């Protein structure tokens, strides 16, 4: 599988190492930096990095399962996890979720040992691991929240709310999360505003949307494979029938698992009525959710999960190799290396021109991966451009220079119709021959190319 835009974007993070970043914390950047420093700047190395981390996540999951299940149950839970598309995605595409799932699982192991085996030193480890999870993705805030929920609801372990060790754990979580807090403080809390405030405002402006909710059900069923996903839905009903709303009557270990499953799973499903929930947001819930499914749901259908998984993965292999279904967006692995080579050919003709794109972050990030020079995003023309806004670009240095503008479009008819805002920053816009990406004898992607003359960053 070739380079995905997400791979390139988070590699862009690693080229500009920092405490944190505009749209996510920075753990993924440091991992990619480590692997590419050792093995070089190659697509294979990026894939190897996330595959290696995901292997550690799978091993950690097995260890976590041993805390709650006998051998047969451990085997069933492991097979369920490995059968998911989620694990395939985590193994193939660099995203913050790769590190989040590892540190989330390790945090649960440490918390289990600290609470149920009364190993005090594991409170220290749990705090650090939860902080590392937060340095991976903000969803990790559900870890300390889930811990507090469990302690409040558990009659047997409620006394730990007054324990010195709990507060050592929470303090270490905050200390370990300081890189994210410091970066946000220095940048007017830009990342927190982007991830929380702006999305809450959008959700408040939305009405209940059944279509979005059903869309989330669909992509989560694909992510887990339908048998497992609808088993999780059935799990909710089983838990309700057995315990109602009196979760305090649940065995403590099961309540522990629920405290890190139910808030994330039910919370994001509820939010999906008002806001489009991305496919990866529910991933942490499935770590303990799968173990709960093994405990409460009979596994006679496990073979059907494996059959579904095999069919889905074979379909994905066919799609990746032969590309029978053309993806009508930039979220694809097809055509990026051909694009880079074509742009390099243009660059030979126009060696002093800088390169930029304005179709979100994807084209700019991918080209930046393939080029040794900076490739700019839509902040060149005064639009917000995620992390591209925070790498210290001096637009005045581009004053008077010419540029190659690369614009991704679904079909050839759009070439020649460039964004009018370009005329504000350049004196002349001249279309060049578009770049056509072909596969199976047909054109599957189109990149329009323009010469933009004499850049003027007057608005910066």
BELKA-V302814 format. One record per backbone hydrogen bond with DSSP energy under -0.5 kcal/mol. NH is the residue of the N-H (numbers start at 1). CO is the residue of the C=O. E is the energy in kcal/mol with one decimal. If there is no record, write none. Layout:
BEGIN
NH/CO/E  NH/CO/E
END
This chain:
BEGIN
8/4/-1.9  9/5/-2.7  10/6/-2.4  11/7/-1.5  12/8/-2.1  13/9/-1.4  14/10/-1.5  15/11/-1.3  16/12/-0.7  16/13/-1.8  17/14/-0.6  21/24/-1.2  26/19/-0.6  27/135/-2.2  29/26/-0.6  30/26/-1.5  31/27/-1.9  32/28/-2.3  33/29/-2.3  34/30/-2.1  35/31/-2.3  36/32/-2.5  37/33/-2.1  38/34/-1.7  39/35/-2.7  40/36/-2.0  42/40/-1.4  46/42/-1.7  47/43/-2.2  48/44/-2.5  49/45/-2.3  50/46/-1.6  51/47/-2.3  52/48/-2.5  53/49/-2.1  54/50/-2.2  55/51/-2.0  56/52/-1.6  57/53/-1.9  58/54/-2.4  59/55/-2.1  60/56/-2.5  61/57/-2.3  62/58/-1.9  63/59/-1.9  64/60/-2.6  65/61/-2.8  66/62/-1.6  67/63/-0.6  67/64/-1.4  68/65/-1.6  69/65/-2.1  74/70/-2.7  75/71/-2.5  76/72/-2.3  77/73/-2.8  78/74/-2.5  79/75/-2.5  80/76/-2.4  81/77/-2.5  82/78/-2.7  83/79/-1.6  84/81/-1.4  85/223/-1.1  86/223/-2.0  88/84/-0.9  89/85/-2.9  90/86/-2.6  91/87/-1.7  92/88/-0.7  92/89/-1.1  93/89/-2.4  95/93/-0.7  98/95/-1.4  99/95/-0.5  100/96/-2.1  101/97/-2.7  102/98/-1.0  103/99/-2.6  104/100/-2.8  105/101/-2.0  106/102/-2.4  107/103/-2.3  108/104/-1.9  109/105/-1.8  110/106/-2.3  111/107/-2.7  112/108/-2.5  113/109/-2.4  114/110/-2.4  115/111/-2.6  116/112/-2.7  117/112/-0.7  117/113/-1.1  119/113/-1.5  120/118/-1.0  122/119/-1.5  123/120/-1.9  124/120/-0.6  125/121/-1.5  126/122/-2.6  127/123/-2.1  128/124/-1.9  129/125/-2.7  130/126/-2.6  131/127/-1.8  132/128/-2.3  133/129/-2.2  134/130/-2.0  135/131/-1.8  136/133/-1.1  137/133/-2.1  140/137/-1.8  141/138/-2.3  142/139/-2.2  143/140/-2.2  144/140/-0.6  145/141/-1.5  146/142/-2.6  147/143/-2.2  148/144/-2.2  149/145/-2.4  150/146/-2.5  151/147/-2.3  152/148/-2.3  153/149/-2.3  154/150/-2.1  155/153/-0.7  158/154/-1.1  160/157/-1.8  161/158/-2.1  162/159/-1.7  163/160/-1.7  167/163/-1.1  168/164/-1.6  169/165/-2.4  170/166/-2.4  171/167/-2.1  172/168/-2.5  173/169/-2.0  174/170/-2.0  175/171/-2.6  176/172/-2.8  177/173/-1.7  178/175/-1.4  179/176/-0.5  180/177/-0.9  181/177/-1.6  182/178/-3.5  183/179/-2.2  184/180/-2.2  185/181/-2.3  186/182/-2.5  187/183/-1.2  188/185/-1.0  189/184/-4.6  190/187/-1.2  193/189/-2.4  194/190/-2.2  195/191/-2.8  196/192/-2.5  197/192/-1.0  198/193/-3.0  200/196/-2.6  201/197/-2.3  202/198/-2.0  203/199/-2.4  204/200/-2.2  205/201/-1.3  206/203/-1.1  209/273/-3.2  210/208/-0.6  213/209/-1.7  214/210/-2.7  215/211/-2.1  216/212/-2.3  217/213/-2.2  218/214/-2.3  219/215/-2.5  220/216/-2.3  221/217/-2.1  222/218/-1.8  223/219/-2.1  224/220/-2.3  225/221/-1.4  228/225/-0.8  229/225/-1.9  230/226/-2.7  231/227/-1.1  232/228/-1.7  233/229/-1.6  234/230/-2.2  235/231/-2.2  236/232/-1.5  237/233/-1.2  238/234/-2.5  239/235/-2.9  240/236/-2.0  241/237/-2.7  242/238/-2.1  243/239/-2.7  244/239/-0.6  244/240/-2.3  246/243/-2.2  247/245/-1.3  249/246/-1.8  250/247/-1.6  255/251/-2.6  256/252/-2.2  257/253/-1.7  258/254/-2.5  259/255/-2.1  260/256/-0.7  260/257/-1.0  261/258/-0.9  262/258/-2.4  263/258/-0.5  265/261/-2.8  266/262/-2.4  267/262/-0.7  267/263/-1.1  268/264/-2.2  269/265/-1.7  270/266/-2.3  271/267/-2.2  272/268/-1.7  273/270/-1.6  274/271/-2.4  275/271/-2.0  277/275/-0.6  278/276/-0.5  281/278/-1.5  283/280/-1.1  285/282/-1.2  286/282/-0.7  286/283/-1.4  287/284/-1.3  288/284/-0.6  289/285/-1.9  290/286/-2.0  291/287/-0.7  292/288/-2.2  293/289/-2.2  294/290/-1.9  295/291/-1.7  296/292/-2.6  297/293/-2.6  302/299/-1.8  304/301/-0.8  305/301/-1.6  306/302/-2.0  307/303/-2.2  308/304/-2.8  309/305/-2.6  310/306/-2.5  311/307/-2.5  312/308/-2.7  313/309/-2.7  314/310/-2.4  315/311/-2.2  316/312/-2.2  317/313/-2.4  318/314/-2.4  319/315/-2.3  320/316/-2.8  321/317/-2.5  322/318/-2.8  323/318/-0.8  323/319/-1.2  326/324/-0.7  328/326/-0.6  329/327/-1.3  332/330/-2.1  339/335/-2.4  340/336/-2.6  341/337/-2.1  342/338/-2.3  343/339/-2.7  344/340/-2.1  345/341/-1.7  346/342/-2.0  347/343/-2.5  348/344/-1.5  349/345/-1.1  350/346/-1.8  353/350/-1.6  354/402/-2.0  355/374/-0.5  356/404/-2.2  357/376/-1.7  358/406/-0.5  360/358/-1.2  362/359/-0.5  363/359/-0.6  365/361/-2.6  366/362/-2.4  367/363/-2.5  368/364/-2.2  369/365/-1.6  370/366/-1.6  371/367/-1.6  376/355/-2.7  380/377/-1.8  381/378/-1.1  382/379/-1.4  383/378/-2.0  388/385/-2.0  389/386/-1.8  390/387/-2.1  391/388/-0.7  395/393/-0.9  397/394/-1.3  398/395/-1.4  399/396/-1.3  400/455/-3.6  401/398/-2.4  403/452/-2.8  404/354/-2.9  405/403/-0.6  405/450/-2.7  406/356/-2.4  406/404/-0.6  407/405/-0.5  407/448/-2.9  409/446/-2.7  414/411/-1.2  415/412/-1.6  417/414/-2.0  418/416/-0.9  422/419/-1.9  423/420/-1.5  424/421/-1.5  425/421/-0.7  425/422/-1.0  426/422/-1.8  427/453/-2.4  428/453/-0.7  430/451/-2.7  432/449/-3.0  435/447/-3.1  436/434/-0.6  437/435/-0.5  437/445/-2.6  438/436/-0.6  439/442/-2.7  442/439/-1.4  444/437/-3.2  444/442/-0.5  445/437/-1.4  446/409/-1.2  447/435/-2.5  448/407/-3.1  448/446/-0.5  450/405/-1.9  451/430/-3.1  452/403/-2.8  452/450/-0.6  453/428/-2.6  453/451/-0.5  455/401/-3.1  456/425/-2.4  458/456/-1.7  460/457/-1.6
END
